Amino acid sequence: MIPIVLASLLIASALGCGTPPIQPLTSRVVNGEDAKPHSWPWQISLQYEKDGEWRHTCGGTLIAANWVMTAAHCINVFVGKHNLLEDEVGSKAIFPEKIVVHEKWNSLLVALGNDIALIKLSEPVTLSDHVQLACIPPAETVLSNLYPCYITGWGRLYTGGPIADNLQQALMPVADHATCSQPDWWGFIVRTNMVCAGGDGIVAGCNGDSGGPLNCQNAQGVWEVHGIASFVSGLGCNFEKKPTVFTRVSAFNGWIDQVKNPQNPNYIIRL
């Protein structure tokens, strides 16, 4: 069983989405920085057990009190952390009830897309100042080139480097499809149900960030999760013109709704 750890039992004043009680720092630090603790309260750490220890493997996003959204290639979970090494006060373990992987996901052909999965929790989480829900953008929303977004996660700090102890954040502007699909960028590999961010050769997602969110603030000041970190270049995490590729969440609104409220499901369910 894979536990989900929640980091606070303080009830928040507002139980909406995308408006964290602890506002994130939105600085333009080039190489990323420690996030303000619990300022991305929908960020999830997916972990696995080895030799009696829980170890971070992927990120994820809390989209409902009992649902976590992540990448299809990340099938393990832990919720609401900031520092992976500390036993944070108020943490609670919750186990998943089931994992639903997109039926068109192919682990051998990542570039086909559909790298999305939902994890149903065995019990609803208690929302708090440290645990909040993410907002999903309206269906088929497509961000403009260079739209400012933030990647968050505990992934490797650089190619082959260690994973972060504290949750990291970094400004990663969107590279629109016209840019990202250029031959010297990702070319035909990038599909319209994906979104690219970064590509400057300095800031990028890395191993351990997979499944985590691409956070983008809308005109009303609400944070929406527009991407699920999917893959980076095999040449390295920070390679110029090879931005991090995310599953575009707004291409899967209908699938998400049907999984959460199934009528005639046709999904892979892993118990």
C-alpha positions as CSV (number, residue, x, y, z in Angstrom):
1,M,0.0,0.0,0.0
2,I,1.2,3.5,-0.8
3,P,0.3,6.1,1.9
4,I,-0.6,9.7,1.3
5,V,0.7,12.1,3.9
6,L,-1.2,15.4,4.7
7,A,0.7,18.2,6.3
8,S,-1.8,20.2,8.6
9,L,-5.1,19.9,10.1
10,L,-5.9,23.6,10.4
11,I,-9.2,24.4,8.7
12,A,-8.8,27.1,6.0
13,S,-11.2,30.0,5.9
14,A,-11.9,29.3,2.2
15,L,-12.3,25.9,0.7
16,G,-12.1,26.9,-3.0
17,C,-9.3,26.2,-5.4
18,G,-6.2,28.0,-6.7
19,T,-6.1,30.7,-3.9
20,P,-3.5,29.5,-1.3
21,P,-3.8,31.1,2.1
22,I,0.0,31.3,2.1
23,Q,0.8,33.3,-1.0
24,P,3.7,31.9,-3.1
25,L,6.8,34.0,-4.0
26,T,6.6,35.0,-7.6
27,S,10.1,36.1,-8.0
28,R,12.0,35.7,-11.3
29,V,14.9,33.7,-9.9
30,V,16.6,32.1,-12.9
31,N,17.7,28.7,-11.5
32,G,14.8,28.1,-9.2
33,E,14.5,28.5,-5.4
34,D,13.0,27.0,-2.3
35,A,9.3,27.6,-2.3
36,K,7.7,29.4,0.7
37,P,6.5,26.5,2.9
38,H,3.0,25.3,1.9
39,S,2.5,28.1,-0.6
40,W,1.6,25.5,-3.3
41,P,-0.8,23.6,-1.1
42,W,-2.1,21.3,-3.9
43,Q,1.4,19.9,-4.6
44,I,1.6,16.2,-3.8
45,S,4.7,14.0,-3.3
46,L,4.3,10.5,-4.7
47,Q,6.5,8.1,-2.8
48,Y,7.5,4.4,-2.7
49,E,8.8,2.3,0.2
50,K,12.3,0.8,0.1
51,D,14.2,-0.7,3.0
52,G,11.7,0.7,5.4
53,E,12.0,4.3,4.1
54,W,9.6,6.3,2.0
55,R,11.3,7.9,-1.0
56,H,10.1,10.6,-3.4
57,T,9.6,9.5,-7.0
58,C,7.0,11.9,-8.6
59,G,4.8,14.9,-8.1
60,G,1.1,15.3,-8.3
61,T,-1.8,17.6,-7.7
62,L,-4.8,17.5,-5.4
63,I,-7.8,18.4,-7.5
64,A,-10.6,17.2,-5.1
65,A,-10.8,16.2,-1.5
66,N,-10.4,12.6,-2.6
67,W,-8.7,12.8,-6.0
68,V,-5.1,13.3,-7.0
69,M,-4.0,14.1,-10.6
70,T,-0.6,12.9,-11.8
71,A,1.2,11.4,-14.8
72,A,0.3,7.9,-16.0
73,H,3.9,6.8,-15.5
74,C,3.7,7.8,-11.8
75,I,1.4,5.3,-10.0
76,N,2.6,5.8,-6.4
77,V,1.5,8.7,-3.9
78,F,2.3,11.2,-0.4
79,V,0.3,14.6,0.0
80,G,0.9,18.1,1.5
81,K,4.7,18.0,2.2
82,H,7.3,20.8,2.1
83,N,10.4,19.2,3.4
84,L,10.8,15.5,2.5
85,L,13.2,14.7,5.4
86,E,11.1,16.1,8.2
87,D,8.3,14.5,10.1
88,E,6.0,17.5,9.8
89,V,3.6,18.3,12.5
90,G,0.0,17.3,11.8
91,S,0.9,14.9,9.0
92,K,-1.5,12.0,8.3
93,A,-1.2,9.0,6.1
94,I,-4.1,8.2,3.7
95,F,-4.0,5.2,1.4
96,P,-5.3,5.2,-2.2
97,E,-8.4,3.3,-3.1
98,K,-7.7,3.0,-6.8
99,I,-5.6,4.4,-9.6
100,V,-7.1,5.2,-13.0
101,V,-4.7,5.5,-15.9
102,H,-5.8,7.0,-19.2
103,E,-6.8,4.2,-21.5
104,K,-4.7,5.5,-24.4
105,W,-1.5,5.8,-22.4
106,N,1.3,3.7,-23.8
107,S,4.4,3.4,-21.5
108,L,6.5,2.4,-24.5
109,L,5.6,5.4,-26.6
110,V,5.6,8.4,-24.3
111,A,5.4,10.8,-27.2
112,L,1.9,9.5,-28.0
113,G,0.7,11.6,-25.1
114,N,-2.2,10.9,-22.7
115,D,0.3,10.8,-19.8
116,I,-2.4,11.4,-17.2
117,A,-3.8,9.4,-14.3
118,L,-6.1,10.0,-11.3
119,I,-5.7,8.5,-7.9
120,K,-8.8,8.1,-5.8
121,L,-8.1,8.4,-2.1
122,S,-9.6,6.0,0.4
123,E,-10.9,8.9,2.4
124,P,-11.3,12.7,1.8
125,V,-8.5,14.9,3.0
126,T,-9.1,17.7,5.5
127,L,-8.5,21.0,3.7
128,S,-6.3,23.4,5.7
129,D,-3.9,26.3,5.3
130,H,-1.3,23.7,4.1
131,V,-3.6,21.4,2.1
132,Q,-5.7,23.0,-0.7
133,L,-7.3,22.1,-4.0
134,A,-5.9,23.1,-7.4
135,C,-8.1,24.7,-10.1
136,I,-8.2,23.2,-13.5
137,P,-8.5,25.6,-16.5
138,P,-11.5,25.7,-18.7
139,A,-11.6,23.0,-21.4
140,E,-9.3,23.6,-24.4
141,T,-7.6,26.6,-22.9
142,V,-4.3,27.2,-24.7
143,L,-1.8,29.6,-23.2
144,S,0.0,32.2,-25.3
145,N,3.8,32.1,-26.0
146,L,5.9,33.2,-23.0
147,Y,2.9,33.1,-20.6
148,P,4.6,33.1,-17.1
149,C,4.0,29.8,-15.3
150,Y,5.8,28.1,-12.4
151,I,7.0,24.5,-12.2
152,T,7.1,23.1,-8.6
153,G,8.5,19.9,-7.3
154,W,11.2,18.0,-5.5
155,G,12.9,16.7,-8.6
156,R,16.7,16.5,-9.2
157,L,18.4,19.9,-8.9
158,Y,20.3,19.2,-12.1
159,T,21.0,16.3,-14.4
160,G,22.2,13.4,-12.3
161,G,22.1,15.5,-9.2
162,P,20.2,14.9,-5.9
163,I,16.5,15.5,-5.4
164,A,15.6,18.5,-3.4
165,D,14.8,18.3,0.3
166,N,12.5,21.4,0.2
167,L,9.8,22.0,-2.4
168,Q,11.3,24.0,-5.3
169,Q,9.7,26.5,-7.6
170,A,11.0,28.1,-10.8
171,L,9.6,30.5,-13.4
172,M,9.1,28.7,-16.7
173,P,7.4,30.6,-19.5
174,V,5.3,28.7,-21.9
175,A,6.7,27.8,-25.3
176,D,3.6,27.7,-27.5
177,H,3.0,24.8,-30.0
178,A,4.3,26.8,-33.0
179,T,7.6,27.3,-31.2
180,C,7.9,24.0,-29.5
181,S,7.2,22.0,-32.6
182,Q,9.9,23.6,-34.7
183,P,12.4,21.1,-36.1
184,D,15.3,22.2,-33.9
185,W,13.0,22.1,-30.8
186,W,10.8,19.0,-30.2
187,G,9.5,18.8,-33.8
188,F,6.6,16.4,-34.5
189,I,7.1,14.7,-31.1
190,V,5.1,17.5,-29.4
191,R,1.3,17.1,-29.9
192,T,-1.4,19.6,-29.4
193,N,-2.6,17.9,-26.2
194,M,0.8,18.8,-24.6
195,V,2.2,22.1,-23.4
196,C,5.9,23.1,-23.3
197,A,7.6,25.4,-20.8
198,G,11.1,26.6,-20.6
199,G,13.7,25.8,-23.3
200,D,16.3,28.4,-22.3
201,G,18.8,25.6,-21.3
202,I,18.8,27.0,-17.7
203,V,15.5,26.1,-16.1
204,A,13.7,22.8,-16.6
205,G,11.9,20.0,-14.9
206,C,14.0,17.0,-14.0
207,N,13.7,13.4,-12.7
208,G,11.3,13.5,-9.7
209,D,9.3,16.4,-11.1
210,S,7.2,14.1,-13.3
211,G,3.5,14.2,-12.5
212,G,3.7,17.5,-10.8
213,P,2.0,20.7,-11.8
214,L,2.7,23.6,-14.1
215,N,1.0,26.5,-12.2
216,C,-0.2,29.5,-14.1
217,Q,-2.1,32.5,-12.7
218,N,-5.2,33.6,-14.6
219,A,-6.5,37.2,-15.1
220,Q,-8.5,37.0,-11.9
221,G,-5.4,36.1,-9.8
222,V,-6.4,32.4,-9.4
223,W,-3.8,29.8,-9.9
224,E,-4.7,27.0,-12.4
225,V,-2.7,23.8,-13.1
226,H,-2.3,23.8,-16.9
227,G,0.3,21.0,-17.2
228,I,1.3,17.6,-15.7
229,A,5.1,17.2,-16.1
230,S,5.6,14.4,-18.6
231,F,9.1,14.2,-20.1
232,V,12.4,16.0,-20.8
233,S,15.2,15.4,-23.3
234,G,17.4,12.3,-22.9
235,L,20.3,14.7,-23.4
236,G,19.7,16.2,-20.0
237,C,17.2,18.1,-17.9
238,N,18.5,21.6,-18.9
239,F,19.0,21.4,-22.6
240,E,18.4,24.4,-24.9
241,K,15.4,24.2,-27.2
242,K,14.2,21.1,-25.4
243,P,11.8,22.5,-22.9
244,T,10.0,20.4,-20.3
245,V,6.9,18.8,-21.9
246,F,3.7,18.6,-19.9
247,T,0.3,16.9,-20.5
248,R,-2.0,19.8,-21.3
249,V,-4.7,19.5,-18.6
250,S,-7.3,21.5,-20.5
251,A,-7.3,18.8,-23.2
252,F,-8.6,16.2,-20.7
253,N,-11.4,18.0,-18.8
254,G,-14.0,15.6,-20.1
255,W,-11.9,12.6,-19.2
256,I,-11.3,13.9,-15.7
257,D,-15.0,14.6,-15.1
258,Q,-15.9,11.1,-16.3
259,V,-13.4,9.3,-14.1
260,K,-14.5,11.2,-11.1
261,N,-18.2,10.7,-12.0
262,P,-18.2,7.5,-14.1
263,Q,-21.2,6.5,-16.2
264,N,-19.7,4.1,-18.7
265,P,-16.0,4.0,-17.8
266,N,-13.4,2.3,-20.1
267,Y,-10.3,2.8,-18.1
268,I,-7.4,0.8,-16.7
269,I,-8.0,0.5,-12.9
270,R,-5.1,-0.6,-10.7
271,L,-6.1,-1.5,-7.1
